[in-house]
Amino acid sequence: MGGQLITQHCTNSKSKTIHGDAWVSVEVEVRGGKSIKHFVDGEMVMEYTEPQLDEKDGDAKKLLEAGAPKIIEQGWISIQAESHPTEFRKIEVLKLAP
């Protein structure tokens, strides 16, 4: 992020805090192992490039030793709430043009 390798689990974003039970629109644009951008209500709140396995992490180390590439180019999209209940109204996955 910002030209630096970030290895911590949680990272702050530039998004505003949403109070109450208002619906928001969230989009994530993933360009393979090149870039990932997060948008909340159309505003980009986080961007990073070259997502990669951390060789200091036990699970990642096993994957690397088994021949997995360091740069993550494919995988799963997970949706989770860390501390509060979250509801999802509409989820779409769109394939982007290269």
C-alpha positions, 0 to 999 in steps of 0.5 A: 500500500502506498509503495510499502509492504504491509503485513498486518491483518487489519488496515485502516481505510479512508472511508467515513464511519457509517452510523445506524442501519443505512444501506451502503454500496460496496465494490471491490475491483480485483485485477489479478495480482496487479491491483485491488481497489475498494469503493464505498458508495462510489468513493475509493477508500483503499487501494493496494497492489501486488497482493502476496503471501507472507513467508513469515505466516505459517500457512503461507509458508507451507503454500510457498514451499509447495510451489505456490507463487508469492504474488496472489493472482487468484482466489476467493472473495470473502465477505465478513463482519468483524464486530457488528452484525451485517446484512447483504441485500444484493451480491454480484460478481462481474468478470472485468475485461483485461 
